[in-house]
């Protein structure tokens, strides 16, 4: 499975059916064009003097280091959320439906 990044401000357009999922996502591999390597691992220790980050996947030297903590959601903890909400990123079965189809909203196309 290809690692993707979603442009979160565009989720609104996805929910109301004005954009498709392919229009708001990009493969993380595109970062390599800019000389950026994406490593998905847990950080165990950072050696700032020698500029090495020690991760669950090994040790990596760095010039610049960005640590993105990410986000975890727990829709099952909110009563009724899974049944009534539309989250096209988390709910694959909802991903091809607009919010208007799922939650009964009226979608207006603005010209």
Backbone as a ProteinNet text record, in pm:
[ID]
protein_1_A
[PRIMARY]
XXXXXXXXXXXXXXXXXXXXXXXXXXXXXXXXXXXXXXXXXXXXXXXXXXXXXXXXXXXXXXXXXXXXXXXXXXXXXXXXXXXXXXXXXXXXXXXXXXXXXXXXXXXXXXX
[TERTIARY]
83	0	87.9	56.7	135	104.3	208.5	189.7	145.9	36.8	-20.3	-30.3	-30.2	-57.1	-181.3	-270.3	-393.9	-383.2	-434.2	-439	-567.2	-554.9	-671.4	-766.8	-720.9	-818.7	-915.5	-879.7	-967.7	-1068.2	-1063.9	-1160.3	-1303.9	-1323.2	-1456.2	-1509.1	-1425.7	-1466.9	-1496.4	-1419.9	-1443.2	-1577.1	-1604.5	-1727.6	-1853.2	-1848.2	-1968	-1967.6	-1870.9	-1870.8	-1812.3	-1743.6	-1685.6	-1544	-1481.7	-1350.2	-1351.5	-1273.6	-1254.3	-1131.4	-1121.1	-1008.7	-875	-870	-743.6	-697.5	-787.2	-751.4	-694.5	-712.9	-664.9	-554.6	-502.2	-395.4	-274.6	-160.6	-35.9	49.3	125.6	214.5	329.5	362.6	475.4	606	612.7	735.6	770.9	674.1	703.1	798.8	808.6	902	1045.9	1071.6	1207.7	1261.8	1172	1216.1	1287.5	1251.2	1310.9	1425.1	1463.4	1570.9	1526.2	1395.8	1340.7	1308.2	1355.3	1322.6	1220.1	1115.1	1011.9	1039.8	1051.7	1076.9	965.7	890.4	781.1	833	876	933.7	917.1	929.9	925.1	1062.9	1067.3	1194.9	1227.7	1349.5	1393.5	1484.7	1567.8	1662.9	1715.2	1742.1	1801.4	1934.7	2040	2174	2199.1	2175.7	2188.9	2334.8	2426.5	2568.2	2619.5	2586.9	2632.7	2529.3	2413.9	2305.9	2262.1	2224.8	2175.6	2045.9	1945	1821.1	1816.8	1791.6	1784	1636.3	1595.1	1454.1	1436.7	1310.5	1280.5	1327.3	1354.9	1402.5	1552.2	1623	1766.8	1806.4	1933.1	1985.4	2003.8	1969.5	1978.2	2046.7	2148.3	2206.2	2110.8	2117.6	2029.5	2097.9	2057.9	2092.6	1979.7	1855.8	1734.6	1643.4	1575.4	1491.2	1352.1	1251.7	1112.4	1048.5	994.4	925.2	776.6	700.5	556.5	487	417	355.2	230.4	169.1	48.5	-70.4	-177.5	-299.7	-368.1	-426.9	-506.4	-648.4	-743.1	-882.7	-946.8	-1047.7	-1117.3	-1268.2	-1320.9	-1463.2	-1554	-1506.7	-1588.8	-1614.5	-1536.3	-1552.1	-1664.7	-1713.7	-1820	-1948.4	-2045	-2168.9	-2235.7	-2265.9	-2336.2	-2249.6	-2123.1	-2036.2	-2024	-1992	-1968.8	-2093.2	-2210.6	-2334.1	-2377.3	-2347.2	-2402.4	-2301.1	-2173.2	-2072	-2009.9	-1957.3	-1890	-1745.5	-1654.4	-1513.2	-1452.1	-1435.6	-1391.1	-1250.7	-1170.1	-1035.1	-1037.3	-1114.2	-1115.5	-1210.4	-1318.5	-1422	-1420	-1352.5	-1339.4	-1475.7	-1570.2	-1699.7	-1775.4	-1735.4	-1800.2	-1722.8	-1603.3	-1512.1	-1564.3	-1650.2	-1698.9	-1836.1	-1886.8	-2014.7	-1990.5	-2073.1	-2063	-2138.2	-2114.8	-2184.4	-2334.1	-2372.9	-2515.6	-2585.8	-2520.1	-2579.3	-2579.7	-2473.6	-2457.4	-2538.7	-2534.6	-2593.4	-2720.4	-2768.4	-2892.5	-2878.4	-2758.8	-2738.3	-2777.6	-2812.3	-2839.2	-2711.2	-2663.9	-2543.1	-2582.4	-2533.1	-2559	-2430.6	-2438.4	-2322.2	-2321.6	-2217	-2205	-2127.3	-2179.7	-2111.3	-2043.7
-117.9	0	124.9	218.1	339.5	436.9	495.4	593.7	726.1	780.2	903.8	1009.7	1134.1	1245.3	1315.3	1350.2	1417.9	1565.5	1650.7	1794.5	1821.2	1824.7	1831	1947.3	2066.6	2172.9	2138	2044.1	2005.7	1897.5	1848.4	1746.4	1798	1926.9	1985	1963.6	1989.6	1970.9	1824.8	1735.5	1592.4	1552.5	1602.6	1564.6	1607	1720.6	1767.6	1728.4	1647.4	1592.3	1682.1	1790.1	1880.2	1842.4	1747.5	1695.7	1545.3	1475.1	1332.6	1310.9	1192.2	1161.7	1180.9	1143.3	1154.3	1299.2	1395.5	1536.8	1598.3	1531.1	1589.7	1506.4	1410.3	1326.7	1326.7	1308.1	1298.3	1188.7	1116.5	1014.1	1079.3	1023	1074.3	1065.2	974.9	959.2	1086.7	1176.8	1301.9	1391.2	1368.2	1445.6	1418.5	1300	1263.6	1353.8	1409.6	1503.2	1624.3	1657.5	1772.8	1729.3	1602.6	1553.4	1523	1503.1	1474.5	1326.2	1261.6	1120.5	1111	1036.5	1012.2	878	876.9	753.5	739.6	632.4	608	514.7	572	493	569	497.5	560.6	613.9	737.6	797.4	749.1	694.7	646.8	748.4	814	910.7	998.8	1125.6	1217.6	1264.7	1244.2	1291.4	1420	1533.4	1662.3	1697.9	1652.1	1682.7	1617.5	1489.1	1417.7	1419.5	1481.3	1494.2	1358	1271.7	1137.9	1114.5	1063.7	1024.5	872.1	818.8	674.2	637.3	549.5	512.5	362	321.5	178	108.8	186.2	130.2	144.3	196	215	359	389.3	523.9	595.9	723.8	803.6	937	971.8	1105.6	1208.1	1331.7	1434	1569.7	1647.8	1789.5	1870	1836	1896	1781.5	1797.7	1690.7	1745.9	1684.5	1718.8	1597.1	1615.8	1507.6	1541.8	1463.5	1484.7	1378.7	1422.5	1329.3	1263.6	1325	1266.9	1283.6	1218.6	1226.1	1090.9	1058.6	937.1	977	917.3	945.4	818.4	836.4	724.1	745.8	733.4	760.5	668.5	551	458.3	506.9	605.3	659.7	763.6	809.2	909.9	840.1	829.6	758.2	816	728.4	767.6	822.3	848.1	908.9	820.6	695.2	605.3	588.6	595.2	578	705.8	822.4	947.9	1038.8	1016.1	1106.9	1048.1	1135.4	1092.1	1136.5	1043.7	1072.9	988.9	1047.4	968.1	912.2	966	913.5	789.5	793.7	682.7	570.8	604.6	506.4	472.8	368.1	330.8	309.9	251.1	225.1	354.1	465.3	593.5	677.9	635.4	721.8	766.4	689	727.3	793.4	815.1	883.3	1024.6	1116.2	1252.9	1261.4	1366	1385.9	1399.8	1454.1	1471.1	1335.7	1236.5	1103.6	1034.5	1055.3	982	1040.8	1171.7	1231.9	1311.4	1313.2	1382.5	1531.8	1581.8	1723.3	1756.4	1880.7	1928	1991.9	1949.7	2005	2098.9	2221.7	2320.7	2342.6	2340	2367.9	2517.2	2584.8	2728.8	2753.3	2837	2865.6	2999.1
0	0	0	-87.5	-102.6	11.4	72.1	179.7	118.6	171.8	118.5	226.5	184	273.5	220.1	310.8	273.5	308.7	219.8	243.9	321.8	455	543.1	516.8	480.2	453	340	254.3	143.9	181.3	304.9	345.6	335	357	343.1	201.8	102.8	-37	-66.8	-7.5	-25.7	35.8	155.2	224.9	150.3	82.2	12	-135.6	-174.8	-308.9	-416.7	-378.6	-477.9	-518.7	-449.6	-485.7	-463	-540.9	-518.8	-431.6	-372.6	-283.6	-355.1	-484	-557.6	-573.6	-559.9	-574.9	-447.3	-333.6	-207.4	-142.8	-213.3	-158.4	-251.1	-192.7	-268.2	-205	-285.7	-229.4	-153.7	-39.2	39.3	-38.1	-135.2	-213.9	-290.5	-312.3	-382.5	-302.7	-172	-90.5	-131.5	-184.5	-223.4	-333.3	-415.7	-519.7	-460.9	-337.8	-269.6	-177.1	-184.9	-99.6	42.3	62	194.7	202.9	307.7	330.1	440.5	416.4	516.9	581.9	713.9	788.7	891.6	880.9	974.9	1083.3	1196.6	1305.3	1436.4	1545.5	1677.7	1713.5	1759.7	1801.5	1941.6	1957.7	2088.4	2156.9	2075.4	2131.9	2020.3	2053.3	1956.6	2012.3	1936.3	1972.4	1894.4	1961	1893.8	1864.7	1948.8	1926.1	1798	1778.9	1659.7	1547.3	1571.6	1472.4	1419.1	1514.5	1481.7	1558.9	1488.8	1555.5	1559.4	1677.1	1696.9	1701.2	1608.9	1598	1611.5	1611.3	1614.6	1486.7	1382.8	1256.7	1236.5	1335.3	1323.6	1349.9	1327	1350.6	1218.4	1216.4	1094.5	1124.2	1046.6	1060.6	998.5	1047.3	991	985.4	885.5	878.6	940.3	898.3	952.5	993.6	1105	1155.9	1184.5	1124.2	1151.5	1215.2	1333.2	1401.5	1397.8	1324.2	1313.2	1397.2	1497.5	1591.4	1536.3	1436.3	1379.5	1471.5	1436.6	1515.5	1515.2	1626.5	1636.5	1673	1606.1	1638.6	1690.8	1771.8	1831.8	1818.5	1694.3	1674.2	1755.4	1789.8	1867.3	2009.4	2056.5	2191.2	2199	2082.3	2079.8	2037.9	2128.7	2095.7	1970.4	1875.4	1754.1	1643	1670.2	1568.9	1444.8	1464.9	1351	1264.5	1327.2	1251.9	1180.2	1237.2	1185.5	1117	1138.6	1084.2	958.2	876.2	754.1	762	772.5	771.7	660.6	540.2	425.5	437.7	527.1	543.6	632.5	740.4	834.8	794.6	728.8	697.2	549.8	512.4	371.4	304.5	378.7	316.3	286.3	347.7	322.3	222.4	186.1	112.5	-23.4	-85.3	-216.7	-212	-91.8	-76.3	-26.9	-68.7	-18.5	113.4	189.1	315	291.9	178.7	152.2	142.8	85.6	76.3	211.4	289.2	414	528.5	544.6	663.5	635.4	512.7	484	464.3	442	416.6	273.3	251	115.5	65.1	-50.8	-109.4	-220.9	-214	-318.5	-395.5	-525	-608.1	-637.7	-596	-616.1	-743.3	-830	-956.8	-951.7
[MASK]
+++++++++++++++++++++++++++++++++++++++++++++++++++++++++++++++++++++++++++++++++++++++++++++++++++++++++++++++

